[in-house]
Amino acid sequence: MIRRGVLFLLLPVLAACSKRGERPASSKVGREDTSALAHPSAAAAMASSSSSKKQLLFIGTSLTAGLGLEPDSAYPQLVQQKIDEASLPFEVTNAGVSGETTSSLEARLDWLLRGNFDVVVLESGANDGLRGIPVDGMRRNLVEIISRIRREHPNARVVLAQMEAPPNMGRQYTVAFHDAFPSVAREAGVPLMPFLLDGVAGRPALNQGDGMHPNQRGEHIVADNVWRALEPLLREVAAGGAGAGATARPSP
């Protein structure tokens, strides 16, 4: 049982999404929740767990929260199913928040760091790209987020997800945005997961009507993307592999 806490091509839709603000995601995916308690819910869930299982935390935007999907259908939930099928001792917490930038993630990170976790998947930056936030600032934020996670949880393993900027921002911006993620992974010494929406972004049949968020079919592809990158690490951690202080193998 799981607990919950694209290529961005359509400009009018993107503008509308950006205007929604940075509201917390519900403890159930597929809807937004303005409750002030949504921020600490993920940490509270991890802290109060009586399970002997290891904890896998997904931190992300609406793509992780599962905006527009049925409850329990976001990719972290689908990854939990794969974990259970593989008989791995992990319990997933989804801490996705719709509209979140790397800057606003820093602001709520203290809540998340109160919880207990063994592996963290960090999906952040998509909304920075939507808003044209300077890449250097986003990059610094990601480095600081990973550094703070490691200071508070030195044995936790951190995985960074590659994200992409919308092409309307211009080639110089989109190239710099793309390059920021492997740069952060190298500097922080963490593995870099391939683009979250690989095989889904820009394909109408795999996305909801907004053209940005995967539909149910697309979400299964996203879960497969994540699982291919994450499964070896989960098996290593389950077998008692070295923690975050060990030498990581980030993507080039």
C-alpha positions as CSV (number, residue, x, y, z in Angstrom):
1,M,0.0,0.0,0.0
2,I,1.3,3.4,-0.9
3,R,1.0,6.7,0.9
4,R,0.7,10.0,-0.9
5,G,1.6,13.2,0.8
6,V,6.0,16.5,-21.5
7,L,7.1,18.3,-23.6
8,F,5.5,21.6,-22.8
9,L,4.2,22.5,-26.2
10,L,0.9,24.3,-25.8
11,L,1.7,27.9,-24.8
12,P,-1.8,29.0,-23.7
13,V,-2.1,25.9,-21.5
14,L,1.3,26.5,-20.1
15,A,0.5,30.0,-19.2
16,A,-2.7,28.9,-17.5
17,C,-0.8,26.2,-15.5
18,S,1.8,28.7,-14.4
19,K,-1.0,31.0,-13.1
20,R,-2.3,28.3,-10.9
21,G,0.4,29.0,-8.4
22,E,2.3,26.7,-6.2
23,R,-0.4,24.8,-4.4
24,P,0.3,21.6,-2.5
25,A,-0.8,18.4,-4.1
26,S,-3.5,16.3,-2.4
27,S,-2.7,13.2,-0.4
28,K,-4.5,11.5,-3.3
29,V,-3.2,12.0,-6.8
30,G,-5.2,13.6,-9.6
31,R,-6.4,16.7,-7.8
32,E,-4.9,19.8,-6.2
33,D,-5.3,20.5,-2.5
34,T,-4.9,24.0,-1.0
35,S,-4.7,22.5,2.6
36,A,-1.8,24.0,4.6
37,L,-1.2,20.5,5.9
38,A,-0.3,19.1,2.5
39,H,3.3,20.2,2.9
40,P,4.2,18.2,6.0
41,S,2.0,15.2,5.2
42,A,4.8,13.3,3.4
43,A,7.2,13.8,6.3
44,A,4.5,12.9,8.8
45,A,3.7,9.7,6.9
46,M,7.4,8.7,6.8
47,A,8.1,9.6,10.4
48,S,5.0,7.7,11.7
49,S,5.6,4.5,9.7
50,S,5.7,1.4,11.7
51,S,6.7,-0.6,8.7
52,S,10.0,-2.5,8.6
53,K,10.3,-1.6,4.9
54,K,12.8,0.9,3.6
55,Q,11.4,4.2,2.5
56,L,11.4,5.6,-1.1
57,L,10.5,9.2,-1.4
58,F,9.5,10.9,-4.6
59,I,9.8,14.7,-4.6
60,G,8.4,16.4,-7.6
61,T,5.9,18.6,-9.4
62,S,2.5,17.9,-10.8
63,L,4.1,15.3,-13.0
64,T,4.9,13.3,-9.8
65,A,1.7,14.3,-8.0
66,G,-0.3,12.8,-10.9
67,L,-2.4,15.8,-11.7
68,G,-5.5,14.9,-13.7
69,L,-5.2,11.1,-13.0
70,E,-7.4,8.9,-10.9
71,P,-6.3,8.4,-7.3
72,D,-3.4,5.9,-6.9
73,S,-2.6,6.2,-10.6
74,A,0.5,8.4,-10.6
75,Y,3.8,6.9,-11.6
76,P,5.1,6.6,-8.0
77,Q,2.1,4.4,-7.3
78,L,2.8,2.3,-10.4
79,V,6.4,2.0,-9.3
80,Q,5.1,0.7,-5.9
81,Q,3.3,-2.0,-7.8
82,K,6.5,-3.0,-9.5
83,I,8.4,-3.0,-6.2
84,D,5.8,-5.3,-4.7
85,E,5.9,-7.6,-7.7
86,A,9.7,-7.7,-7.4
87,S,9.4,-8.5,-3.7
88,L,11.6,-5.6,-2.8
89,P,11.3,-4.1,0.8
90,F,10.3,-0.6,-0.1
91,E,7.4,1.6,0.7
92,V,6.7,4.7,-1.5
93,T,5.7,8.2,-0.4
94,N,4.7,10.6,-3.1
95,A,5.6,14.2,-2.2
96,G,4.7,15.8,-5.5
97,V,3.4,19.4,-5.5
98,S,1.7,21.0,-8.5
99,G,3.3,24.2,-9.7
100,E,6.4,23.8,-7.7
101,T,9.7,25.4,-8.8
102,T,13.2,24.5,-7.5
103,S,13.0,27.7,-5.3
104,S,9.7,26.8,-3.7
105,L,10.9,23.2,-3.1
106,E,13.8,24.6,-1.1
107,A,11.2,26.5,1.0
108,R,9.3,23.3,2.0
109,L,12.3,21.0,2.2
110,D,12.6,21.3,6.0
111,W,9.2,19.5,6.3
112,L,10.4,16.6,4.0
113,L,13.7,16.3,5.8
114,R,11.9,15.5,9.1
115,G,10.8,12.2,7.7
116,N,12.8,9.0,7.4
117,F,13.8,7.7,3.9
118,D,16.5,5.6,2.3
119,V,16.1,6.6,-1.4
120,V,15.0,9.9,-2.9
121,V,14.0,10.5,-6.5
122,L,14.2,14.3,-7.2
123,E,12.0,15.5,-10.1
124,S,12.2,19.3,-10.1
125,G,12.9,22.1,-12.6
126,A,10.0,21.6,-15.0
127,N,8.2,24.7,-13.8
128,D,11.4,26.7,-13.8
129,G,11.6,25.9,-17.5
130,L,8.0,26.9,-18.0
131,R,8.6,30.2,-16.5
132,G,12.0,30.9,-18.1
133,I,13.7,31.1,-14.8
134,P,17.5,31.6,-15.3
135,V,19.2,28.2,-15.6
136,D,22.1,29.2,-13.3
137,G,19.6,29.9,-10.5
138,M,17.8,26.6,-11.1
139,R,21.1,24.7,-11.1
140,R,22.2,26.3,-7.8
141,N,18.9,25.4,-6.2
142,L,19.2,21.8,-7.3
143,V,22.8,21.5,-5.9
144,E,21.6,23.1,-2.6
145,I,18.6,20.8,-2.4
146,I,20.8,17.7,-2.8
147,S,23.3,19.0,-0.4
148,R,20.6,19.7,2.3
149,I,19.2,16.2,1.8
150,R,22.7,14.7,2.4
151,R,23.4,16.8,5.4
152,E,20.3,15.7,7.1
153,H,20.2,12.1,5.8
154,P,23.8,11.2,4.9
155,N,23.0,7.5,4.3
156,A,20.1,8.3,1.8
157,R,20.6,7.7,-1.9
158,V,19.5,10.5,-4.2
159,V,18.6,10.2,-7.8
160,L,18.0,13.2,-10.0
161,A,15.6,13.1,-12.9
162,Q,16.5,14.8,-16.2
163,M,14.0,17.4,-17.3
164,E,13.6,19.5,-20.4
165,A,12.6,23.0,-21.1
166,P,9.8,24.0,-23.7
167,P,11.2,24.7,-27.1
168,N,9.5,28.1,-27.3
169,M,12.2,29.4,-24.8
170,G,14.7,29.3,-27.6
171,R,17.6,27.0,-28.4
172,Q,20.1,28.7,-26.2
173,Y,17.9,28.3,-23.1
174,T,16.7,24.8,-23.9
175,V,20.3,23.6,-24.4
176,A,21.5,25.2,-21.2
177,F,18.5,23.8,-19.3
178,H,19.2,20.3,-20.6
179,D,22.9,20.5,-19.8
180,A,22.2,21.7,-16.2
181,F,21.0,18.3,-15.0
182,P,24.1,16.2,-15.9
183,S,26.2,19.1,-14.6
184,V,24.3,19.0,-11.2
185,A,24.6,15.1,-11.1
186,R,28.3,15.3,-11.7
187,E,28.9,18.0,-9.1
188,A,26.7,16.3,-6.5
189,G,27.9,12.8,-7.3
190,V,24.4,11.4,-7.8
191,P,22.9,9.2,-10.6
192,L,21.0,11.0,-13.3
193,M,17.8,9.3,-14.4
194,P,16.9,9.8,-18.1
195,F,14.2,12.2,-19.1
196,L,11.1,11.4,-17.1
197,L,8.7,11.8,-20.1
198,D,10.8,10.0,-22.6
199,G,8.5,8.4,-25.2
200,V,5.5,10.3,-23.9
201,A,6.2,14.0,-24.3
202,G,4.7,15.5,-27.5
203,R,2.5,12.5,-28.2
204,P,-1.2,13.5,-28.0
205,A,-2.4,9.9,-27.6
206,L,-0.3,9.6,-24.4
207,N,-1.2,12.9,-22.8
208,Q,-4.2,14.6,-21.3
209,G,-6.1,17.4,-23.0
210,D,-3.6,20.0,-21.7
211,G,-0.9,18.4,-23.8
212,M,1.5,18.4,-20.8
213,H,0.5,15.7,-18.3
214,P,0.5,12.0,-19.2
215,N,-2.8,10.2,-19.4
216,Q,-3.2,6.7,-17.9
217,R,-1.4,5.1,-20.9
218,G,1.3,7.6,-20.8
219,E,1.8,7.3,-17.1
220,H,2.5,3.6,-17.4
221,I,5.3,4.5,-19.8
222,V,6.7,7.0,-17.3
223,A,6.6,4.4,-14.6
224,D,8.6,2.0,-16.9
225,N,11.1,4.8,-17.5
226,V,11.6,5.3,-13.8
227,W,11.7,1.7,-13.0
228,R,14.4,0.8,-15.5
229,A,16.6,3.5,-13.9
230,L,15.6,2.8,-10.3
231,E,15.4,-1.0,-10.0
232,P,19.2,-1.6,-9.8
233,L,19.6,1.0,-7.1
234,L,16.7,-0.4,-5.1
235,R,18.2,-3.9,-5.3
236,E,21.6,-2.6,-4.2
237,V,20.1,-0.7,-1.2
238,A,17.9,-3.7,-0.3
239,A,21.0,-5.8,-0.2
240,G,22.8,-3.4,2.1
241,G,24.7,-1.3,-0.5
242,A,26.7,1.8,0.5
243,G,24.8,4.9,1.2
244,A,25.0,8.4,-0.2
245,G,28.6,8.9,0.8
246,A,29.7,6.2,-1.6
247,T,30.9,7.0,-5.1
248,A,27.9,7.3,-7.4
249,R,27.8,6.7,-11.1
250,P,26.0,9.6,-12.6
251,S,25.2,9.7,-16.3
252,P,27.7,11.6,-18.5
